[in-house]
Structures are given as structure tokens and as C-alpha cells.
Amino acid sequence: MSNPYAQELHIALLAVQRATLLTKRVFHEKAKGTASKDDKSPVTIGDFGAQALIISALRHNFPGDEIVAEEEASALRENEGLRSQIWELVKTTMLNDASAEGQLGGGIKDEAAMLDIIDGGKSKGGANGRIWAIDPIDGTKGFLRGGQYAVCLGLMVDGDVKVGVLGCPNLPVDDSVSLDTKAGVDQSDDEGKGVLFGAVQGQGATSRPMNTGRLQESKAIHMKRVEDITQATFCESVEAGHSSQDDAAKIAQKLGITKPSVRMDSQAKYGSIARGAGDLYLRLPVRKDYQEKIWDHAAGDLIVRESGGAVTDVEGSRLDFSVGRTLAENKGVIAAPKAVHPEVLDAVKSVLTVK
């Protein structure tokens, strides 16, 4: 493994793959168990369990690294029933290849250790050192309704994303399957589903089928060349509270796009356009004070850029992961193939400046 960050990518891919085994179990066995957080966003048993497994793997392999993660364990310390459900899942979820599981450090010692590990993601982020960003289940509502969700892991070094991994259990393995309006609903992790996306800065992006043990073979992915912008497929969030769908419709109209948008949850949108299943991803500001979280974008941002895309905010600036736990310096996200990104950006600016 002589390539820079080869070990980090390998461990990140295995850690995300193991975590998806747990999230899939939660969906099928526990189905829709949630706990509420201060900000009222849904949090599932899978969120806590997946975060525990990923942080455990990172601590084993990179003990000096900082971690920014979405969840913290206070709700579990006060709720024995929820805690025991999560521990039962965590202690019984493992890769079925002993070597691969060993590379992640094996299982967690006990319930108390699990809580401490979940609380290991409280880094404030920033511009210095090695910092991992974890979203254990991105797209919780998509997860709960059997739509799209992603397990997301990115490594930032001095504020720059160097490694990104997305695990998307409900996306088709086949990179050539185009998105349609049903892609975000009524999906499952049946046969032929489940894909791991990975990227290292300067080394391109890949996809591979999810597995239950060692990693499968990967293949390079690339954004699709858009010959005619009017025929482009664009993705946006399912939730109107996450992205302004009215503005997106106006932008599509300005670009001459008549196909309906594909609405799907999570960073599965980044992975989908990175492999050419879709073309554009718009996440438009819904209110002036909203700040995106770094764990919602770090991995996807790198994967799209390494597959031939450009990712900026609505002003045309690169996403800045160096200022803390949020993208405080950016508003919105525009991801598109490099060749058409300027045209999309112009349309976005013209619609948003009229407001």
C-alpha cells in the first residue's frame, strides 16, 4: 500500500461496510425505532450503533486522529432499554472474514466502552491535523421509509478532504443504471443492491459491491459527459426543509431541463452523479442562518470531484471544511460535471439574485 492514504481508504471502506451490516439489520429487525434529539431530527438505533462501530475501527487504526461525529451518548446513558438494544446489535455485528474484522480491531469490549466510543466524536473540527467526519446514517427519513440513505466517512487533513467513503445499501450495484423518479422511494437492500463508493484526493473515485466480509474488487467511476444540458438529470433532497425545491424548479426551467427532478435522501445523490447515474445535484439555501454540517458533505464532495465533477456553493466557492463542524463559510451546494458547472452556477445565481 504505497499510495498516499491507501491504509486510510482501506480501513474506511471496511469500517463503513461493517456499519452497513448493522444498519441493514436495524431496518429489517427493529424497523423504525427512533429517539428524538434537541433539534427534533429523527435518530435511529442504527445511528448510534453504526457510529460506535466506525469510531471503534478508527481508534484501533489511527488512535491519534480526531473525530467529528453527529451523535453523542447522553440519551443512551439515561435510557437502559434503548442502550441494551443498541449493545445487542453492536456486539453481534461483525464482518464474516476474520482477517477483515481483525483489521478493524474486532468487537467492542462491553456496553460501557460502547458509550465512551460513541462519545468519541466531539472534535470541534478545524484547519489543523487529521480529523475524520462521520455521519452514521445520512438520510434518516430515507432509511426509515425504505428510500435512500448512506453511511458516510471522510478524512480531512489540515482542513482538506483527503479520503471519502459512502456506503449506500439501497442503490443498485450496477453503475450503468440511470436514476429515475422512483430512485428515492420504495427501495431495498435486495440482491443486486448495495454499493461502496471511495476516493482519495488525486487518485480518482471507485465503486464496488458491498460485501459481508472482505472488500470486493473496485472499478473506476466517472461523471457522465453532458452533451445537452436540457437532457440532464438533476437530484435534490426529498425534504423541502433541506433544499428549496421551488428555486430548483426555476433553475431547471432556466436551463431548459424538462425531466422531473429525482428526489432522494442522503449523500447517495453525490455517489449517483459521480458514477453517471444522474448529472446535477442542487442543494439550495432554505434560510439565511442555516449552516450545513461537514459530515453531510465531506465524503460526497471528494467523490464527485475525483470522478470529474466540480462542487461549489451557490456563489461558486469550493466547500470549506476547515472552519469547524459546519460549512459556515458556504451557502448551498452545486455539484455538476466540470464542463457544465459554470452554466449551472449562472442559472443558480440568476434565480437566487431575483429573490
N, C-alpha and C positions, 0 to 999 in steps of 0.2 A: 504494500500500500504506500507507494512513493508519492502519489499525487497529494497536493495540499488538501487537508481536511478529509482525506479518504476514510480515516477511522471515525471521525465525527459523523460523516454521512452514513457509514455502515451501521453504527450504533443507533443513530436517529431513525433509520429505516426499520431496524429490528424493534426498537422501543415502540414506535408508532404501530407496527404490525401487531405486537403483543397487546397493546392497548385496545386495538380494534377487536381483538378476540373478546375482550371484556365488554366493550360497548355493544357488540352483537348479542352477547349473552343477556345483557340487561334488556335489550329491546325484546328479545324472544321470551325470556323467563319472567322479567319483572314488569315489563310493559308499562310505560308511562308513570313510573314513580317519580314524583318531583318534590323538591323543597324550595321554599321561596327565599330570596335574598333581599337585602335592603332595597336594591334598585328594581325589585319585582320581576327580574328576568328569571325564566324557569331554569332550575338547576336539577339535573338528574343524578340518580345514584351513579350512573356511568361517568359523570363529570368527575366526581371525587375519586372513584376507583381508577379511572384512566390516568388522572393526574398523579396518583400515588405510584402507579407502575412506571410511568415515564420518569418522574423525578428520581425514583429508586435506581433506574438504569443509568441516569446521568451522574448521580452521586458516585456510583460504583466506578464509572469510567473516567469522569472528569471532576474529581472532588473539589477542585479549586474554583470551578466556574460558578457564576451567579445565575439565578433563575428567576424569571418573571412569569408568574402563572396566575390564572384567573381566580382560582378558588383558595379558600383558607378554611381551616378545620373547626372553627368555633361552633358552628351549627352541629357538627358531629359530636363534639365533646359533651354537648347538652342533650343529645338525642340517642339514647342507647339502641333503640330499635333500628334507626337508620344506620348507625355506626356498625352494628353487627351484620346487617345485610351487605354493607359495602365490604367489610372484612371477609365475609364468606366468599364473595366474588374474587376479591384480590388474592386471597391465599390459594384459590383453586384455579387461577388463570395463569397459564404458562405456555410457552412455545413447546411444541411436541418434538423438537430436536434438542437433545441435551447440550450439544455444543453451542447452539444459538442462545439457548436460555442461560447457559453459563456465561456467555459474553455479556449478558445484561446483569449479571450478579445474582441470578436466581431469585428466589422469593423474598418477601419482607418478613422479618423475624416475628413480629406479633402486632396486635392491634394498636398498642401504644406507639410503636415505631411507625406504623402507618400514618397515624395522626401527625406525628412530628414531620414525616416526609411530606405530607400534603401541605404543611405549613412552611415548607422549604422554598416556596416560590414568591417570597416577599421582597425581592430585589426591587429597587426603585428604577432600574434601568439606567440609561445614560450613555455617555460617549466614550467611556473608558473600560477596557478589559473585555473579557469573554462573558456574554450574557445570553442564556437561552430563553426563548419566549414560547410558552406552551398555551394552547387552547385545547383542553382535553376533549371537549365536544363543541365544535363550532357549528352553529345552526341547530340549537337545541330543539326549536319548534319543528324543524325539518326532521330531526331524529325521532321526536315523539309521534309525528304523523306518518312516519314511513316515507319521508321525502329524502332530500339530500342532506348529509352532514359530513363533517371532516374532523379528523384528529390531526392537529397541526403543531409542528415543531420547527423552530428556526433558531439558528445561532448567529448572533451579532458579535462582531469583534470591533471594538472602538467605534460602535455605532453603525457599522456597515454590515448588512446581512451577507454572511458567507455560505451558510448551509440552510436549505429549506426542504422540509418533507411534509407531504399531505397524504393522509390515509383516507380514502373515500370508499367505504364499504358498499354503497349503493349505486356507484357509477359502473357502467359496463367496462370490462377489461379491454375490449376491442377499441383501440384508439380511433378507428375509422367511423364509428357510429356517431352520426351528427345529432346535435341536440334538437329536440322539438319541445313544444309547449307542455308536454307531459313529463319532461325530464325531472321536474321538481316535485312531482306528486306520485303517490301510489307506486313507489319504488321498493325494492327489497334487496337483500344480500344473497339472492338465489345463485344458482350455478351461472357462471359467466359474468358475475358481478364482483366488484372489489378491486380497486387499483391503488397502488402506491406511486406517488409522484416524488421525485427527488431532484435536487440541483445543488451544485457547488459553483460559486462565483467563478466565471471564466472557463467553466468546463461543460457547459450545456446542461440540458434537463432530460430526464428519463421518466418512463413509466414502466411498471412491472405488475403482474398479477399479485394480489395478496395471497399469502400462504399461511399455514398454521405452524410452520417451523422455520427452516432456513429460508433466506431470500431467494426468490425466483430470478431468472435472468431478466435483465432490463433491456429496453430499447430506447434509442434517442427519440425525442418528440420535438416537433416544430410547429409554430403557428402557421395557419393556412394563409396562403397569399390571397389577398382580397383584390380581385381584378375590377370588381364593380361594387362600390360602396353601397349601392341601393339594394344589393342582394345579400348584404351582411346579416349575420345572426347576432343579436346582442342580448346579453344576460343582465339581469338585475335582481335585486332582493325580492323575496316573496312579501316581506313585511314592509308596508308603506312607511312605517316609523323608522326604518333603516335607510331608506333612499327615496327621493322624491320621484314617484312614478309619473306624475303629471309632467314634470320637466323632461324626464326621459322620453316620453311620447313626443314632446315638441322637438327634441333633438333628433329623434328618429325621423320625424317628418321633414325637418330641415335637411337631413342627409338623403332624403328620398327613400328611406327604408320603409317598406310596407308590411313586411312579415311581423307578426306579433312578437313581442319580446318573450324570452324564456326566463321565467321567474323561478329561481331556485335558491335554497338557503346555502350559506357557508362558503368557504374558500374552494369548494368544489367548482365554483364558477371560474376561478383562476386556473385550476387544473384543466377544465374543459376547453377553455380558449387556448391554453398553452399547447394542447395536442391537436388543435384544429377542429374540434367538435363544434365550437362556436367561434365568433370573431372578436366581439367587443364586450367589455364589461364596464358598466357605468354604475357608480355609487355616488349619488348626488346629495349635497347637504340638505338636511331637513330643517335644521335650525342653526342659528349662528354660533351658539355656545357649545355645540356638540363636538366632542373630540373622539376620534377613532382610537381604539386600543391597538397597541403594537402587535399583540398576539393574533389579532384578526386579519393581519395583512403581511407579516414578515415573510412567511414561507411562500405564500402565493405570489407576492411581489417578485421575489427572486426567480421562481419557477417560470413565470411569464417572461421576464427579461432574458433569462437564459435560453428560452425557446424562440427568441427572435422578436419579442414584443417590447413595447415601451409602457411604463407605468408612471403616471404623474397624478398630481391633484388637479383641481379644476382651473388652477392658474398656470399649469404647465410645469410646476416644480416637482422634482423627484420626492418621493416619500422620505421623510427624515425620521429615522428610528433612533436617533441619538439624544433625544431630549427628555426621555423618561418613559413612563408606562403608556403614554398616549402619543398620537401623532399631532401634538399640539400646534405644530407649525403648518399643518396641511388641512385643507378642506376638501372632502370628497376624493374619489378615485376614478381615473380613466385609464383603462388598460386596453391596448389595441396593438395590432401589428405595426412595427416601426413606420412602414411606408404610408399608412393611412392615419396614424395617430395625430399629426398636425391638423388634418381635415376634421377629425372628430373633435379635437380640442377647440378649434374655431367655432364649430357648431355649438358646443357646450357654452363657450364664453358668450356667444351672441344671444343664446336663450337666457342665461343667468343674469346678464347685464341689463336685460329689459325689465327684470323684476324690481 
